[in-house]
């Protein structure tokens, strides 16, 4: 009986630790990608995407990888994404590179083609374990922001060039790391701030760690 109670918890903790490692690696890898892109094009990815649009940018970006690219509709029901309360995320939200998704090294990623000039952007969304479940924002899907100085930061991380236009997250703005932006809710905006807490392993509730407590003990449901 004790084993039946403890073993599932141990398995879940191991999965969460694996996701934490995958997230940290993705963060490191994409900073290298952003740096290399700027070195090769003499401008940031944000500047390039404003001048050339989403598809040409994705073409240039994915030259660095061996990728497979799909239309959003091609995934169909096989790749639904969810908020922390189990709501299906509609369409390309919160990243939409004309409904194109790319797969690299077990990840699925896509980029928001909308951003405001002179601010950080665009937004990058990464499913760190690809089509493997749970395909949920805040657990295995996270959002990052390309910066004006050629790096990538977790969404929610403070930066002088962040655009905090209220209600404008869908048109290029970013969100702050707060409990309201990392919780169970029907809108994907409720989870965009989770990346900052996940990277720093801090629970947005202020109690314990992100992976062990907020996710592992499902604090987001309380």
N, C-alpha and C positions, 0 to 999 in steps of 0.2 A: 504494500500500500504506500509506504514511504517512497519507494522508487517510482511508483506511478505518479506521485505528486511532484517529486524533485527533478526527474529526468527531463520532462518537457521544458521546465524552466531553464535547466542547464543548456539544453539544445538551443532555446531561444536566445539566451545570453551569448552563446557562441556565434550565432548568426548576426547578432547586433555588433559584436566585436569585429566580425569580418566586414560588415558594412562600414563600420567606422574606419577601418584600414583602407577599404576601397575608396571612401570619400576623400581621405587625406591624400591618397595617391592621385586621384582625379584632380584635386586642387593643385598639386605640384605639377602634374603633367600639363595641365592647361595653362599654367603660368609660363611654362617653357614654350608652349604653342604660341601664346600671345607675344612673347618676346621675339621669337623667331619670325613671326609674321611682320612685326614692326621693323626688324632688321632687314628683311627682304623687300619690303615695300616702302620703306622710309615714311611710314605713317601708321597710326594705330588702326586696329580692326574697325573701331567705331568710325573713324574718318573715312576709311575705305568703303564701308558699307553705305554711308551717306551719299558718296559720289557714284557708286556703281550698282547699288541694290543688293538684294539678298542672294539671288542665285549666283551671280558672278563671284560674290564674296565666298559663298560656300564652296564654289569650284576652286578658288585659290587656297582656301583654308584646308580643304581635304586633300590637296596635293601632298600634304605632310603625312597622310595616313594611307593605309589600305582600308577602304571603306566600302560599304554597300549603302546605297541611298534609295529610299522608298517614298512614294507619295503617301500623304497622311491617310488617304482612303484605302491604300493597299494593305495597311495594317488591319483595317476593319475591326471586328470584335476581338481579334487576337491580341490587341494591345490597348486595352482600356486603362486609363490612369485615374487615380482616386485621391480625394482629400483625406485627411485624418479621420473624418467621420464616415468615410465610405461612399461619399458622393462621387459619381463619375464626372471627371473634368471634361468639359465640352471642347470639341474642336482642337485647335492648336494652342489653346491657352496653357500657360502664360507665355510660351515661346511659339512663334509661328514664322518659319522661313518658307513662306508660300506652301505650307503643308508638306514640307519635306523633312524626313528624319534620316539621320545617318547613323550607322552602327560601326563602332571601332573598338577593338580589344574588349569585347564583352559589354561595352557601353552603348547606349542609345543617346544621341544628343541632337538638339536643334536650337536655333537662334532666333530671337525676336528681331525682325527687320526694322522695327520702329524705334527711334531714339531721338532725343532732343539735342541739337548742336551745343557744344561747349560743356555738355554734361557727360558723366560716365554712361556707358552703354555700348553695345546692346546687351540684352540679357541672354545668358546661356543656360539652358536646362539640360541636366545630365541624369539619365537613369543609370546608376552606377553598376547595376547587375543585369542590364539589358531587359529582355522580355521576361526574365524570371520574376515571380511574384515577390512582394505584394504590389509592385508598381504604384506606390503611394508617395505623394509629396511629403517630405519630412522623414521618411523612412529609407527609401532607396531612390527617390528622385529629389534633386536639389537644384537651386537656382544660384547662378553667379552673375557678376557684372564685369564686363570689360571696362577698364579704366582709361582715362585720358592720358595717363603716363605709361600705357602699354603693358598693364598687368591684368590679372583677374582677381577679384575679391569675392568672398561669400556675400550674397545678398544680405543686407542688414548691417554689414560692417561699416562703421563711420568713414567718410571720405569727404574732403572739401568740395568735390565735384559731383557728389550724389544729387540727383534731382528728386526732391521729396514732394513733388506736386501732389497735393491731396486728391486721392481718387484717380490719379493718373497713371497707375501702375500698368495699365493696359496700353498706354500710348507712350511708353518709354521711361516713365518714372520708376523709382525704386522705393522700397519700403524700409522702415527702420526695424531693428531687432527689438521686438517687444512681445509681451505675452499675448497681445491681441493679434499679432502677426505670426504666431506660432501656436496654434491650438486646433482642436477639432472644430470644423465649421463646414458649411456647404459651399463656400467660395474658396478658390485656390489662393486668394489673397491671405487667407487665414494661415497659410503655411509658408509663404515666401520668406519670412524672417527666420524660419527654422534653420537655414543653412549656417548662419552665424553661430547659433547655439550648438549645432551639431559639430562644427569644426572645432569649437572651443570646449566641447563636452560640458556644457553648462545647461541645466534645466531652465527653461524660461519661467517656470513657476518660482524659481529661487530656492528650490529644495533639491539638492543633490546634482547628479550628472545627467546629461542628455540621454546617453545611450543606456545606462543602467536603470535610471529612474523614470525619466520622461517617456522614453520609448519602452524600455523593459518592463516597467511597472504601470505603463499606460496612464501616466499622469494627465495626458492630454484628454482623457475621457472624463476626468473628474471636474 
